[in-house]
Amino acid sequence: MAEIILTLSGALVLGSLLVLINIFSATHPYHKPLPLVISSLLVMSVGLYISMATGPEGATVLDSMRQSTSLAITGLIASSPVLFAILTLLMVRISFGRNH
């Protein structure tokens, strides 16, 4: 059960990091990034808190972040064959489903 919670908290941290990278790389003069940055940091801190509470005793914040994020990435890689199979079936259905 702890591994599932760590994976979900790692997904929160990983998603927040990706949102922050996107915010800072796609900033333009009319963009107000402050609310997005604050909400992303809030979600990241919740994920870090959950991973610190669930993780092994005596782990630092960086250790908990590394462990939970690596579990989230491993979960994404493990589920990718199923996602690719569903995507392939959808593409075949779209390709052969239409009569031109």
C-alpha positions in Angstrom: 0.0 0.0 0.0 2.9 2.3 0.8 4.3 1.9 -2.7 1.1 2.9 -4.3 0.9 6.0 -2.2 4.5 6.8 -3.0 3.8 6.4 -6.7 0.8 8.7 -6.5 2.8 11.4 -4.6 5.6 11.0 -7.1 3.1 11.6 -9.9 2.1 14.8 -8.1 5.7 16.0 -7.8 6.6 15.0 -11.4 3.5 16.7 -12.8 4.2 19.9 -10.8 7.8 19.9 -12.0 6.6 19.6 -15.6 4.1 22.4 -15.2 6.7 24.7 -13.7 9.1 24.0 -16.6 6.3 24.7 -19.1 5.4 27.9 -17.3 8.9 29.3 -17.3 9.6 28.2 -20.9 6.4 29.6 -22.4 6.2 32.9 -20.7 5.1 35.9 -22.8 4.4 39.6 -21.8 0.6 39.1 -21.4 1.0 35.9 -19.3 0.4 36.0 -15.6 2.3 33.0 -14.3 2.1 33.8 -10.6 -1.1 31.9 -9.8 0.1 28.9 -11.8 3.4 28.8 -10.1 1.8 29.1 -6.6 -0.7 26.3 -7.3 2.0 24.1 -8.8 4.3 24.7 -5.8 1.4 23.9 -3.5 0.6 20.6 -5.3 4.4 19.8 -5.2 4.6 20.4 -1.5 1.5 18.2 -0.9 3.2 15.4 -2.8 6.4 15.9 -0.9 4.6 15.8 2.4 2.8 12.6 1.5 6.1 11.0 0.3 7.9 12.1 3.5 5.1 10.7 5.7 4.9 7.4 3.8 8.6 6.9 3.1 11.2 5.3 5.2 12.1 6.8 8.6 15.0 9.3 8.5 14.8 10.1 4.8 15.5 13.6 3.7 13.3 15.7 1.5 15.5 15.0 -1.6 15.6 11.3 -0.8 11.8 11.2 -0.6 11.4 13.2 -3.7 13.8 11.0 -5.6 12.2 7.8 -4.5 8.6 8.9 -5.2 9.5 10.4 -8.6 11.4 7.3 -9.7 8.4 5.2 -8.7 6.1 7.4 -10.7 8.4 7.2 -13.8 8.7 3.4 -13.4 4.9 3.2 -13.2 4.6 5.2 -16.4 7.1 3.0 -18.2 5.4 -0.2 -16.9 2.0 1.0 -18.1 3.2 2.2 -21.5 2.7 -1.1 -23.4 -1.0 -1.1 -22.5 -1.3 2.6 -23.5 0.4 1.9 -26.8 -1.9 -1.1 -27.5 -5.0 1.0 -26.9 -3.6 3.8 -29.0 -2.9 1.4 -31.8 -6.4 0.0 -31.7 -7.9 3.4 -31.8 -5.7 4.4 -34.8 -6.7 1.2 -36.7 -10.3 1.8 -35.9 -10.1 5.4 -37.2 -8.2 4.3 -40.3 -10.4 1.4 -41.4 -13.7 2.7 -40.0 -14.4 5.3 -42.6 -15.6 4.6 -46.1 -14.2 7.2 -48.5 
